[in-house]
Amino acid sequence: MPSSRLRPKHFGTQASELAFATPQIMAHRLMRLAFAGSIPSTHDQREFRLMSSEKVTAFYESWNAMYMEAFRINQELCLSMMRSSWAVYLGGGFTPVFGSEHFRRSADNILRHGLAPIHRSAMANMKRLKL
């Protein structure tokens, strides 16, 4: 799992790379499944197990990444609200907590962090399957 300091790529970049890689990986694996026949080899069986286990792993990593990013954003919002409420008492005046641009960026960050494990898995498959 990557360090929390590493930021995932932009959401649009991840989505377009994923849209390009996924059909190729699916075609390769379905072709392999078709050629394996009713009695697949040990290598094919291992690949088929890997296909399902990596999807479950990427799903859980994705949900965890989205949860952690939403948790971080909620902490940031709470801290901002606390600062804003204390600013009135300290003579700084009332300042708005968050603008609409911040909420849009926050939603984009949650999506980006959620797509990162799926993107990482797909790109690793492209490399491993030499597509």
Disulfide bonds with the S-S distance in Angstrom:
none
